[in-house]
Amino acid sequence: METLTGTVSFKSVSQIFDTDDPSPEGARDLSGRAEDRIFHAAVTSARGFSSGLCTDLEIKVPARELTTGRSEAIASAIRAHFLSRAGELLDEMIVVRKAGFREIRLTLAVCIPSFFGIGILAKYQGDPVARILETVLIIFCWVVIWQPFQSLVFDRWTAKETARIYKTIADIPIRIIPAG
């Protein structure tokens, strides 16, 4: 199996961590920018439609900031952060599913009467006002039907795939090396 290394360079260790998190480095949250950069390095290091993710991650920081034990603390924080984010996304999927099923009920409550209205208005083919109202009801139903489909299919797929990538990042070898 080919080794694909995702590499991210930081000008300072402080760029990696969330400045509002007072936890020790090994347990600190990452900054949003660091999360994005690491995520994209993991995804873009493997090219092609069916490619996986990088098989290891290399984080470069200034040599003067790498003290004893700091490398492991940074790697630990990265793993914990991405594992936590994967869990958050999976929790969000539960909310999306609940909202999607609520949206389906709303869709039925809106579309069933609209379908009756469309059927009634279809009898008045020559009347331009009836034709406009029929078209408006069709468009309205289309919009209302789309939302639960978007929530239950596309949003859940995206969240599930992102959570999988986050878990993969948390599990791959992470090396903290001096930039130079």
CYANA upper distance limits for C-alpha pairs under 8 A (distance plus 0.5 A):
  3 THR  CA     54 CYS  CA      7.93
  3 THR  CA     55 THR  CA      6.31
  3 THR  CA     56 ASP  CA      7.93
  4 LEU  CA     45 SER  CA      6.95
  4 LEU  CA     46 ALA  CA      7.10
  4 LEU  CA     53 LEU  CA      8.19
  4 LEU  CA     54 CYS  CA      5.20
  4 LEU  CA     55 THR  CA      5.68
  4 LEU  CA     56 ASP  CA      7.04
  5 THR  CA     42 ALA  CA      8.37
  5 THR  CA     45 SER  CA      7.10
  5 THR  CA     54 CYS  CA      5.91
  5 THR  CA     55 THR  CA      6.57
  5 THR  CA     56 ASP  CA      5.52
  5 THR  CA     57 LEU  CA      6.02
  5 THR  CA     58 GLU  CA      7.25
  6 GLY  CA     38 ILE  CA      8.38
  6 GLY  CA     41 ALA  CA      5.42
  6 GLY  CA     42 ALA  CA      5.69
  6 GLY  CA     44 THR  CA      8.34
  6 GLY  CA     45 SER  CA      5.90
  6 GLY  CA     54 CYS  CA      6.14
  6 GLY  CA     55 THR  CA      8.27
  6 GLY  CA     56 ASP  CA      6.85
  6 GLY  CA     57 LEU  CA      5.28
  6 GLY  CA     58 GLU  CA      6.53
  7 THR  CA     38 ILE  CA      8.44
  7 THR  CA     41 ALA  CA      6.64
  7 THR  CA     57 LEU  CA      6.46
  7 THR  CA     58 GLU  CA      5.18
  7 THR  CA     59 ILE  CA      6.42
  7 THR  CA     60 LYS  CA      7.96
  8 VAL  CA     37 ARG  CA      7.35
  8 VAL  CA     38 ILE  CA      6.90
  8 VAL  CA     41 ALA  CA      7.11
  8 VAL  CA     57 LEU  CA      8.47
  8 VAL  CA     58 GLU  CA      6.86
  8 VAL  CA     59 ILE  CA      5.54
  8 VAL  CA     60 LYS  CA      6.63
  9 SER  CA     59 ILE  CA      6.37
  9 SER  CA     60 LYS  CA      4.98
  9 SER  CA     61 VAL  CA      6.65
  9 SER  CA    179 ALA  CA      7.69
 10 PHE  CA     15 GLN  CA      7.05
 10 PHE  CA     16 ILE  CA      7.80
 10 PHE  CA     59 ILE  CA      8.09
 10 PHE  CA     60 LYS  CA      6.57
 10 PHE  CA     61 VAL  CA      5.75
 10 PHE  CA     62 PRO  CA      8.09
 11 LYS  CA     15 GLN  CA      7.72
 11 LYS  CA     61 VAL  CA      6.74
 11 LYS  CA     62 PRO  CA      6.97
 12 SER  CA     16 ILE  CA      8.06
 12 SER  CA     61 VAL  CA      6.52
 12 SER  CA     62 PRO  CA      6.76
 12 SER  CA     65 GLU  CA      8.01
 13 VAL  CA     17 PHE  CA      7.76
 13 VAL  CA     61 VAL  CA      6.73
 13 VAL  CA     62 PRO  CA      8.15
 13 VAL  CA     65 GLU  CA      7.44
 14 SER  CA     18 ASP  CA      8.50
 14 SER  CA     19 THR  CA      8.13
 15 GLN  CA     31 SER  CA      7.51
 15 GLN  CA     34 ALA  CA      7.37
 16 ILE  CA     30 LEU  CA      6.13
 16 ILE  CA     31 SER  CA      6.28
 16 ILE  CA     33 ARG  CA      8.37
 16 ILE  CA     34 ALA  CA      5.72
 17 PHE  CA     21 ASP  CA      8.31
 17 PHE  CA     25 GLU  CA      8.38
 17 PHE  CA     28 ARG  CA      7.03
 17 PHE  CA     29 ASP  CA      6.46
 17 PHE  CA     30 LEU  CA      4.78
 17 PHE  CA     31 SER  CA      5.39
 17 PHE  CA     34 ALA  CA      7.98
 18 ASP  CA     28 ARG  CA      7.64
 18 ASP  CA     29 ASP  CA      6.08
 18 ASP  CA     30 LEU  CA      5.54
 18 ASP  CA     31 SER  CA      4.65
 18 ASP  CA     32 GLY  CA      8.01
 19 THR  CA     31 SER  CA      7.89
 21 ASP  CA     28 ARG  CA      6.59
 21 ASP  CA     29 ASP  CA      7.01
 22 PRO  CA     28 ARG  CA      7.79
 23 SER  CA     27 ALA  CA      6.47
 23 SER  CA     28 ARG  CA      5.70
 24 PRO  CA     28 ARG  CA      6.54
 25 GLU  CA     70 ARG  CA      8.43
 25 GLU  CA     73 ALA  CA      6.31
 25 GLU  CA     74 ILE  CA      7.06
 25 GLU  CA     77 ALA  CA      7.19
 26 GLY  CA     72 GLU  CA      8.07
 26 GLY  CA     73 ALA  CA      4.51
 26 GLY  CA     74 ILE  CA      6.40
 26 GLY  CA     75 ALA  CA      8.13
 26 GLY  CA     76 SER  CA      5.89
 26 GLY  CA     77 ALA  CA      5.18
 27 ALA  CA     73 ALA  CA      8.22
 27 ALA  CA     76 SER  CA      7.70
 27 ALA  CA     77 ALA  CA      5.65
 27 ALA  CA     80 ALA  CA      7.61
 28 ARG  CA     77 ALA  CA      6.31
 28 ARG  CA     81 HIS  CA      8.29
 29 ASP  CA     77 ALA  CA      7.26
 29 ASP  CA     78 ILE  CA      8.42
 29 ASP  CA     81 HIS  CA      6.30
 30 LEU  CA     34 ALA  CA      6.64
 30 LEU  CA     35 GLU  CA      6.65
 30 LEU  CA     77 ALA  CA      7.89
 30 LEU  CA     78 ILE  CA      7.48
 30 LEU  CA     81 HIS  CA      7.03
 31 SER  CA     35 GLU  CA      6.75
 32 GLY  CA     36 ASP  CA      6.72
 33 ARG  CA     37 ARG  CA      6.62
 34 ALA  CA     38 ILE  CA      6.56
 35 GLU  CA     39 PHE  CA      6.47
 36 ASP  CA     40 HIS  CA      6.55
 37 ARG  CA     41 ALA  CA      6.56
 38 ILE  CA     42 ALA  CA      6.70
 39 PHE  CA     43 VAL  CA      6.81
 39 PHE  CA    165 ILE  CA      8.44
 39 PHE  CA    166 TYR  CA      8.06
 39 PHE  CA    169 ILE  CA      8.21
 40 HIS  CA     44 THR  CA      6.22
 41 ALA  CA     45 SER  CA      6.30
 41 ALA  CA     54 CYS  CA      8.37
 42 ALA  CA     46 ALA  CA      8.05
 42 ALA  CA     53 LEU  CA      6.08
 42 ALA  CA     54 CYS  CA      5.53
 42 ALA  CA     57 LEU  CA      7.74
 42 ALA  CA    169 ILE  CA      7.64
 43 VAL  CA     52 GLY  CA      8.20
 43 VAL  CA     53 LEU  CA      5.76
 43 VAL  CA     54 CYS  CA      7.21
 44 THR  CA     53 LEU  CA      8.14
 45 SER  CA     53 LEU  CA      7.47
 45 SER  CA     54 CYS  CA      6.27
 46 ALA  CA     51 SER  CA      6.20
 46 ALA  CA     52 GLY  CA      6.67
 46 ALA  CA     53 LEU  CA      6.03
 46 ALA  CA     54 CYS  CA      6.38
 47 ARG  CA     51 SER  CA      6.38
 53 LEU  CA    165 ILE  CA      8.20
 53 LEU  CA    168 THR  CA      8.48
 55 THR  CA    172 ILE  CA      6.66
 55 THR  CA    173 PRO  CA      7.97
 56 ASP  CA    172 ILE  CA      5.85
 56 ASP  CA    173 PRO  CA      5.45
 56 ASP  CA    174 ILE  CA      6.53
 56 ASP  CA    175 ARG  CA      8.44
 57 LEU  CA    172 ILE  CA      7.54
 57 LEU  CA    173 PRO  CA      6.72
 57 LEU  CA    174 ILE  CA      5.23
 57 LEU  CA    175 ARG  CA      6.73
 58 GLU  CA    174 ILE  CA      6.39
 58 GLU  CA    175 ARG  CA      5.40
 58 GLU  CA    176 ILE  CA      6.52
 58 GLU  CA    177 ILE  CA      7.51
 59 ILE  CA    174 ILE  CA      7.83
 59 ILE  CA    175 ARG  CA      6.62
 59 ILE  CA    176 ILE  CA      5.29
 59 ILE  CA    177 ILE  CA      6.63
 60 LYS  CA    176 ILE  CA      6.46
 60 LYS  CA    177 ILE  CA      5.49
 60 LYS  CA    178 PRO  CA      5.95
 60 LYS  CA    179 ALA  CA      5.36
 61 VAL  CA     65 GLU  CA      7.70
 61 VAL  CA     66 LEU  CA      7.97
 61 VAL  CA    176 ILE  CA      7.76
 61 VAL  CA    177 ILE  CA      6.94
 61 VAL  CA    178 PRO  CA      5.72
 61 VAL  CA    179 ALA  CA      5.61
 62 PRO  CA     66 LEU  CA      7.52
 62 PRO  CA    178 PRO  CA      5.89
 62 PRO  CA    179 ALA  CA      5.58
 62 PRO  CA    180 GLY  CA      7.90
 63 ALA  CA    177 ILE  CA      8.19
 63 ALA  CA    178 PRO  CA      4.89
 63 ALA  CA    179 ALA  CA      6.64
 63 ALA  CA    180 GLY  CA      8.11
 66 LEU  CA     70 ARG  CA      6.45
 66 LEU  CA     71 SER  CA      7.01
 66 LEU  CA    178 PRO  CA      7.65
 67 THR  CA     71 SER  CA      7.99
 69 GLY  CA     73 ALA  CA      6.85
 70 ARG  CA     74 ILE  CA      6.63
 71 SER  CA     75 ALA  CA      6.76
 71 SER  CA    175 ARG  CA      8.21
 71 SER  CA    176 ILE  CA      5.87
 71 SER  CA    177 ILE  CA      8.24
 72 GLU  CA     76 SER  CA      6.41
 72 GLU  CA    176 ILE  CA      8.22
 73 ALA  CA     77 ALA  CA      6.58
 74 ILE  CA     78 ILE  CA      6.74
 74 ILE  CA    176 ILE  CA      7.94
 75 ALA  CA     79 ARG  CA      6.74
 75 ALA  CA    174 ILE  CA      6.45
 75 ALA  CA    175 ARG  CA      7.62
 75 ALA  CA    176 ILE  CA      7.41
 76 SER  CA     80 ALA  CA      6.58
 77 ALA  CA     81 HIS  CA      6.40
 78 ILE  CA     82 PHE  CA      6.75
 78 ILE  CA    170 ALA  CA      7.52
 79 ARG  CA     83 LEU  CA      6.61
 79 ARG  CA    169 ILE  CA      7.55
 79 ARG  CA    170 ALA  CA      4.65
 79 ARG  CA    171 ASP  CA      7.56
 80 ALA  CA     84 SER  CA      6.49
 80 ALA  CA    170 ALA  CA      7.40
 81 HIS  CA     85 ARG  CA      6.62
 81 HIS  CA    170 ALA  CA      8.38
 82 PHE  CA     86 ALA  CA      6.59
 82 PHE  CA    166 TYR  CA      5.58
 82 PHE  CA    167 LYS  CA      6.92
 82 PHE  CA    169 ILE  CA      7.18
 82 PHE  CA    170 ALA  CA      6.01
 83 LEU  CA     87 GLY  CA      6.89
 83 LEU  CA    166 TYR  CA      6.87
 83 LEU  CA    167 LYS  CA      6.02
 83 LEU  CA    170 ALA  CA      6.18
 84 SER  CA     88 GLU  CA      6.76
 85 ARG  CA     89 LEU  CA      6.72
 85 ARG  CA    163 ALA  CA      7.83
 85 ARG  CA    166 TYR  CA      7.42
 86 ALA  CA     90 LEU  CA      6.80
 86 ALA  CA    162 THR  CA      7.99
 86 ALA  CA    163 ALA  CA      4.80
 86 ALA  CA    164 ARG  CA      7.59
 86 ALA  CA    166 TYR  CA      5.94
 86 ALA  CA    167 LYS  CA      6.52
 87 GLY  CA     91 ASP  CA      6.68
 87 GLY  CA    163 ALA  CA      7.81
 88 GLU  CA     92 GLU  CA      6.64
 89 LEU  CA     93 MET  CA      6.75
 89 LEU  CA    159 ALA  CA      6.51
 89 LEU  CA    160 LYS  CA      7.90
 89 LEU  CA    162 THR  CA      8.30
 89 LEU  CA    163 ALA  CA      6.45
 90 LEU  CA     94 ILE  CA      7.34
 90 LEU  CA    159 ALA  CA      7.75
 90 LEU  CA    160 LYS  CA      7.42
 90 LEU  CA    163 ALA  CA      7.29
 91 ASP  CA     95 VAL  CA      7.42
 92 GLU  CA     96 VAL  CA      6.68
 93 MET  CA     97 ARG  CA      6.53
 93 MET  CA    156 ARG  CA      6.52
 93 MET  CA    159 ALA  CA      7.31
 93 MET  CA    160 LYS  CA      8.20
 94 ILE  CA     98 LYS  CA      6.77
 95 VAL  CA     99 ALA  CA      6.58
 96 VAL  CA    100 GLY  CA      6.39
 96 VAL  CA    151 SER  CA      6.80
 96 VAL  CA    152 LEU  CA      7.54
 96 VAL  CA    155 ASP  CA      8.24
 96 VAL  CA    156 ARG  CA      7.69
 97 ARG  CA    101 PHE  CA      6.77
 97 ARG  CA    151 SER  CA      7.75
 97 ARG  CA    152 LEU  CA      6.50
 97 ARG  CA    156 ARG  CA      8.25
 98 LYS  CA    102 ARG  CA      6.83
 99 ALA  CA    103 GLU  CA      6.55
 99 ALA  CA    151 SER  CA      8.27
100 GLY  CA    104 ILE  CA      6.76
100 GLY  CA    147 GLN  CA      8.43
100 GLY  CA    148 PRO  CA      5.43
100 GLY  CA    149 PHE  CA      8.20
100 GLY  CA    151 SER  CA      5.99
100 GLY  CA    152 LEU  CA      6.04
101 PHE  CA    105 ARG  CA      7.02
101 PHE  CA    148 PRO  CA      7.71
101 PHE  CA    152 LEU  CA      8.50
102 ARG  CA    106 LEU  CA      6.88
103 GLU  CA    107 THR  CA      6.46
103 GLU  CA    147 GLN  CA      7.70
103 GLU  CA    148 PRO  CA      5.87
104 ILE  CA    108 LEU  CA      6.71
104 ILE  CA    145 ILE  CA      8.23
104 ILE  CA    148 PRO  CA      6.29
105 ARG  CA    109 ALA  CA      6.71
106 LEU  CA    110 VAL  CA      6.66
107 THR  CA    111 CYS  CA      6.25
107 THR  CA    141 CYS  CA      8.35
107 THR  CA    144 VAL  CA      6.19
107 THR  CA    145 ILE  CA      6.43
107 THR  CA    148 PRO  CA      8.44
108 LEU  CA    112 ILE  CA      6.22
109 ALA  CA    113 PRO  CA      7.68
110 VAL  CA    114 SER  CA      6.86
110 VAL  CA    141 CYS  CA      7.97
110 VAL  CA    144 VAL  CA      8.25
111 CYS  CA    115 PHE  CA      6.40
111 CYS  CA    141 CYS  CA      6.13
111 CYS  CA    144 VAL  CA      8.23
112 ILE  CA    116 PHE  CA      7.05
113 PRO  CA    117 GLY  CA      6.78
114 SER  CA    118 ILE  CA      6.55
114 SER  CA    137 LEU  CA      6.61
114 SER  CA    138 ILE  CA      8.38
114 SER  CA    141 CYS  CA      7.69
115 PHE  CA    119 GLY  CA      6.62
115 PHE  CA    137 LEU  CA      8.45
116 PHE  CA    120 ILE  CA      6.72
117 GLY  CA    121 LEU  CA      6.52
117 GLY  CA    134 GLU  CA      7.98
117 GLY  CA    137 LEU  CA      8.22
118 ILE  CA    122 ALA  CA      6.49
118 ILE  CA    134 GLU  CA      5.74
118 ILE  CA    137 LEU  CA      7.16
118 ILE  CA    138 ILE  CA      7.81
119 GLY  CA    123 LYS  CA      7.56
120 ILE  CA    124 TYR  CA      8.23
121 LEU  CA    125 GLN  CA      8.04
121 LEU  CA    130 ALA  CA      6.05
121 LEU  CA    131 ARG  CA      7.57
121 LEU  CA    133 LEU  CA      8.01
121 LEU  CA    134 GLU  CA      6.39
122 ALA  CA    130 ALA  CA      8.16
122 ALA  CA    131 ARG  CA      7.99
122 ALA  CA    134 GLU  CA      7.57
124 TYR  CA    130 ALA  CA      6.71
124 TYR  CA    131 ARG  CA      8.01
125 GLN  CA    130 ALA  CA      7.77
125 GLN  CA    131 ARG  CA      7.03
126 GLY  CA    131 ARG  CA      8.25
127 ASP  CA    131 ARG  CA      6.78
128 PRO  CA    132 ILE  CA      6.65
129 VAL  CA    133 LEU  CA      6.68
130 ALA  CA    134 GLU  CA      6.51
131 ARG  CA    135 THR  CA      6.67
132 ILE  CA    136 VAL  CA      6.62
133 LEU  CA    137 LEU  CA      6.66
134 GLU  CA    138 ILE  CA      6.73
135 THR  CA    139 ILE  CA      6.68
136 VAL  CA    140 PHE  CA      6.47
137 LEU  CA    141 CYS  CA      6.58
138 ILE  CA    142 TRP  CA      6.70
139 ILE  CA    143 VAL  CA      6.75
140 PHE  CA    144 VAL  CA      6.72
141 CYS  CA    145 ILE  CA      6.43
142 TRP  CA    146 TRP  CA      6.63
143 VAL  CA    147 GLN  CA      7.36
144 VAL  CA    148 PRO  CA      8.29
145 ILE  CA    149 PHE  CA      7.34
146 TRP  CA    150 GLN  CA      6.55
147 GLN  CA    151 SER  CA      6.69
148 PRO  CA    152 LEU  CA      6.37
149 PHE  CA    153 VAL  CA      6.18
149 PHE  CA    154 PHE  CA      7.90
150 GLN  CA    154 PHE  CA      5.67
150 GLN  CA    155 ASP  CA      6.65
151 SER  CA    155 ASP  CA      5.55
151 SER  CA    156 ARG  CA      7.12
152 LEU  CA    156 ARG  CA      6.34
153 VAL  CA    157 TRP  CA      6.60
154 PHE  CA    158 THR  CA      6.68
155 ASP  CA    159 ALA  CA      6.67
156 ARG  CA    160 LYS  CA      6.43
157 TRP  CA    161 GLU  CA      6.60
158 THR  CA    162 THR  CA      6.58
159 ALA  CA    163 ALA  CA      6.54
160 LYS  CA    164 ARG  CA      6.73
161 GLU  CA    165 ILE  CA      6.80
162 THR  CA    166 TYR  CA      6.68
163 ALA  CA    167 LYS  CA      6.66
164 ARG  CA    168 THR  CA      6.68
165 ILE  CA    169 ILE  CA      6.69
166 TYR  CA    170 ALA  CA      6.79
167 LYS  CA    171 ASP  CA      6.82
168 THR  CA    172 ILE  CA      6.71
